[in-house]
């Protein structure tokens, strides 16, 4: 794997914590930063696809058997 050189600006406390972690794990600062960035990017990739949740509501008795007569009354017949 080919590595490229880059500059990253870190807060002093984060740099110290990463250096401490590197010493604890007997590895390099570069390896700690590399692994942290890989973990962050992998986690971010899994969070992109979120599950959609559709909430339902009880609307009472189903009304799928209605007819036109249920909506419109018979027309009034005028006897002249």
ChimeraX attribute file (.defattr): number of C-alpha atoms within 10 A of each C-alpha:
attribute: neighborCount
match mode: 1-to-1
recipient: residues
	/A:1	3
	/A:2	3
	/A:3	5
	/A:4	5
	/A:5	5
	/A:6	5
	/A:7	5
	/A:8	5
	/A:9	6
	/A:10	9
	/A:11	7
	/A:12	9
	/A:13	9
	/A:14	10
	/A:15	14
	/A:16	13
	/A:17	12
	/A:18	19
	/A:19	18
	/A:20	14
	/A:21	15
	/A:22	17
	/A:23	13
	/A:24	9
	/A:25	10
	/A:26	9
	/A:27	12
	/A:28	14
	/A:29	17
	/A:30	12
	/A:31	12
	/A:32	18
	/A:33	15
	/A:34	12
	/A:35	11
	/A:36	13
	/A:37	12
	/A:38	12
	/A:39	12
	/A:40	11
	/A:41	12
	/A:42	11
	/A:43	11
	/A:44	11
	/A:45	10
	/A:46	9
	/A:47	10
	/A:48	8
	/A:49	8
	/A:50	7
	/A:51	7
	/A:52	6
	/A:53	6
	/A:54	6
	/A:55	5
	/A:56	6
	/A:57	6
	/A:58	6
	/A:59	7
	/A:60	6
	/A:61	6
	/A:62	8
	/A:63	8
	/A:64	6
	/A:65	6
	/A:66	9
	/A:67	9
	/A:68	7
	/A:69	8
	/A:70	9
	/A:71	8
	/A:72	8
	/A:73	8
	/A:74	8
	/A:75	6
	/A:76	6
	/A:77	6
	/A:78	5
	/A:79	4
	/A:80	3
